[in-house]
Amino acid sequence: MDWLTQATDILNRYGSGDPNNIPASVDADFDRFSRIAPQSSISEGLAEAFRSNQTPPFARMLAQLFARSPSNQKTNVLNTLIATLGPALVSQLLAKHGANRAAEEVERGNRLSPEVADQISENSIEAVAAAAEKKDPSIVDRVSTFLAEQPALIKTLGGLALAVAMAKVAQHQSQPRR
């Protein structure tokens, strides 16, 4: 039995994409969905939730996830943002938002330690993420790919983001194949 057959009952609850009709079971549904769906489907749904007009902007949601992430995950997010914007711009943005130690480490080209990553505020990451998305919108897909490995963390975005993500997967799966 393929994953889509197993997930049909879940995805049917979200197929309408109506953000005003989020089932009370959204957390449990996402738990089950994340156990059976391939990471690529989770990633695609998450990227769509990040881009949706129904959810907060990508930079705000990523900043919230960053604040709730373990240190090693924070480092992954930062390295992805640095790869997109370059160390000079990330350093400037971090310094502008008071993350001076992190700004110095980035400026020197040093890999950020988890301890330094833990000291960076949500506001700093939000500013860096907004600049990265403006420069290269595909950052949303890259971040979604490695976050798809962390379904418990994704759940902290809340029911609306989870419902949008599953609705997008449902809509994608219901489109006729060419």
C-alpha positions in Angstrom: 0.0 0.0 0.0 1.5 3.3 -1.0 1.6 6.3 1.3 -1.1 8.2 -0.6 -3.6 5.5 -0.1 -2.8 5.5 3.7 -3.1 9.3 3.8 -6.3 9.7 1.7 -8.6 10.1 4.7 -6.4 12.7 6.3 -5.9 14.7 3.1 -9.7 14.6 2.3 -10.2 16.6 5.5 -7.9 19.4 4.1 -8.7 19.2 0.4 -11.0 22.3 0.5 -8.1 24.5 1.7 -10.6 26.5 3.8 -8.6 28.2 6.6 -11.8 28.9 8.5 -12.6 25.2 8.7 -9.6 23.6 10.4 -10.4 20.3 12.0 -9.8 20.1 15.8 -7.7 17.0 15.0 -5.1 19.0 12.9 -2.1 18.2 15.2 -2.9 14.4 15.3 -3.6 14.4 11.6 -0.2 16.1 10.9 1.5 13.6 13.2 0.0 10.7 11.3 0.6 12.3 7.9 4.2 13.0 8.8 4.8 9.4 9.6 3.5 8.0 6.3 4.2 10.7 3.7 7.5 11.1 2.1 9.7 14.0 3.3 9.4 15.5 -0.2 5.6 15.9 0.2 6.0 17.3 3.7 8.6 19.7 2.4 6.4 20.8 -0.5 3.4 21.4 1.8 5.6 23.3 4.2 7.0 25.5 1.4 3.4 26.2 0.3 2.4 27.1 3.8 5.4 29.5 4.0 4.3 31.2 0.8 0.5 31.2 1.6 -1.4 34.5 2.0 -3.3 32.6 4.7 -0.3 32.4 7.0 2.2 34.9 8.4 5.2 35.7 6.1 8.0 33.2 5.6 10.5 35.3 7.6 8.1 35.5 10.6 7.3 31.8 10.6 11.0 30.9 10.2 11.9 33.1 13.1 9.4 31.4 15.3 10.7 28.0 14.3 14.3 29.2 14.9 13.4 30.3 18.4 11.9 26.8 19.2 14.7 24.9 17.5 17.5 22.9 19.1 20.9 24.5 18.7 22.1 22.3 15.8 18.9 23.1 13.8 19.5 26.8 14.4 23.0 26.4 13.0 21.5 24.7 9.9 19.1 27.6 9.4 21.9 30.2 9.8 24.2 28.4 7.4 21.5 28.2 4.8 20.8 32.0 5.2 24.5 32.8 5.0 24.9 30.7 1.8 22.1 32.7 0.3 23.0 36.2 1.3 26.8 35.9 1.9 28.6 36.5 5.2 29.0 40.3 4.8 25.3 41.0 4.5 24.3 38.5 7.2 26.9 40.0 9.5 25.5 43.5 8.9 21.9 42.4 9.6 22.8 40.6 12.7 24.8 43.5 14.1 22.0 45.9 13.2 19.7 43.8 15.4 22.1 43.5 18.3 23.6 40.0 17.6 27.1 41.4 17.7 29.0 38.2 18.7 27.2 36.2 15.9 27.9 39.1 13.5 31.6 39.0 14.3 31.8 35.2 13.8 30.0 35.4 10.5 32.2 38.3 9.4 35.3 36.3 10.2 34.0 33.4 8.2 33.9 31.2 11.2 31.3 28.4 11.5 28.8 29.5 14.1 28.8 27.4 17.2 25.5 26.2 18.7 26.2 28.5 21.7 26.4 31.5 19.5 23.4 30.5 17.4 21.4 30.2 20.7 22.1 33.9 21.4 20.5 35.2 18.2 17.0 36.7 18.6 13.9 36.0 16.7 14.0 39.5 15.3 17.5 39.1 14.0 16.6 35.9 12.2 13.4 37.4 10.8 15.4 40.3 9.3 17.9 37.9 7.8 15.2 35.6 6.5 13.3 38.4 4.9 16.4 39.7 3.1 17.3 36.1 2.0 13.8 35.5 0.6 13.9 38.9 -1.3 17.3 38.0 -2.8 16.4 34.4 -3.6 12.9 33.1 -3.2 14.0 29.5 -3.5 15.4 29.8 0.0 11.8 28.8 1.1 12.2 25.5 -0.6 15.7 24.8 0.8 14.6 25.6 4.3 11.5 23.5 3.9 13.6 20.5 2.8 15.6 20.3 6.0 12.7 21.3 8.2 10.6 18.4 6.8 12.8 16.1 8.8 11.5 17.8 12.0 7.7 17.3 12.1 7.5 18.0 15.8 9.1 21.4 15.2 6.8 22.1 12.2 3.8 21.5 14.5 4.8 24.5 16.6 3.7 26.7 13.7 0.1 26.0 14.7 -3.0 24.6 13.2 -3.4 27.1 10.4 0.0 26.4 8.9 -0.4 22.6 9.3 -3.8 22.8 7.6 -2.5 24.9 4.8 0.4 22.5 4.3 -1.8 19.5 4.2 -4.4 21.2 1.9 -1.6 22.0 -0.6 -0.5 18.4 -0.6 -4.1 17.3 -1.1 -4.6 19.7 -3.9 -1.3 18.7 -5.5 -2.2 15.0 -5.3 -5.7 15.5 -6.7 -4.4 17.2 -9.9 -4.4 14.9 -12.9 -1.1 13.5 -13.9 0.2 14.3 -17.4 
